[in-house]
Amino acid sequence: PTAWGRAARPSPSPLQPPGLPLAPCRSFSNNKIQVELDESSGIAMMKFKSPPVNSLSLEFLTEFSISLEKLENDRACRGVIITSAVPKIFSSGLDITEMCGKSVEHYAEFWRAVQELWLRLYGSSMVTVAAVNGSSPAGGCLVALSCDYRIMAENPKFSIGLNEAQLGIVAPFWFKDTFVNVVGHRTAERSLQLGCLHPAPEAHKLGLVDELVPEEKLMEKAAAVMAQWLALPDHARQLTKTMMRKAVLDRLVAHREEDIKNFITFVSKESIQKSLRMYMEMLKKRK
């Protein structure tokens, strides 16, 4: 990953009030993730740029975690808006190719990277706002669920949910815990068992996303929500967040190795490998 670099902003950002001189902006980019920090507001914009569908490969997960760590360690940064630079898709979730026909060592490394990203994002001291500007199944939904606030583009063609059951796989307990904490037990249970992908209006009705806005207003709304959250003293907000989320985070930390072993055992089963291969074939045909 590259070091922070200073960049002149070519055009005003949605975080920049009109008519003011452009604030100093620091940006860094790697293969899959682009980050721009507005130093005057303390708000970073993180964009996924891994076409065609921002799938969470090992490389993507690693870059995501490193980017979050950099922002956490940067005193100028108080909040991050997470969105996609790829049209119509926020993130399609975990990269199936990382789970198909690979070695046990690879599965372990991949799953540890998934855990690491969630621990970092769900436990982040920064304000995290997901600007969901496209569909967001499975792991993509987990990324949005892990943020403090979710705004989704008001497009019924965009859907979001933990649809693992449809692929013949099971969402891990910490995916489930995160989901339950957002929508409540009954909605989560039904949605997980059926592997539902909820169209944006339904996702809003269930509380899976906090707001729906027209696509062209998404960034403006994300900036307004961020300003509202950042108006509070950081320490009070951070301690409250820790209090609300600590039990769920601690549960994975305590069972991390066991969770990796369970994933390896599960994903190595021939029946699961067969399901994943069939799913990949189906995706190829869709193209």
Beta strands, then each sheet from edge to edge (+ up, - down):
strand 1: 5-7
strand 2: 25-29
strand 3: 33-38
strand 4: 43-48
strand 5: 79-84
strand 6: 88-89
strand 7: 127-132
strand 8: 134-137
strand 9: 149-153
strand 10: 159-161
strand 11: 198-199
strand 12: 211-213
sheet 1: 1+ 2- 3+ 4- 5- 7- 9- 12-
sheet 2: 6+ 8+ 10+ 11-
end
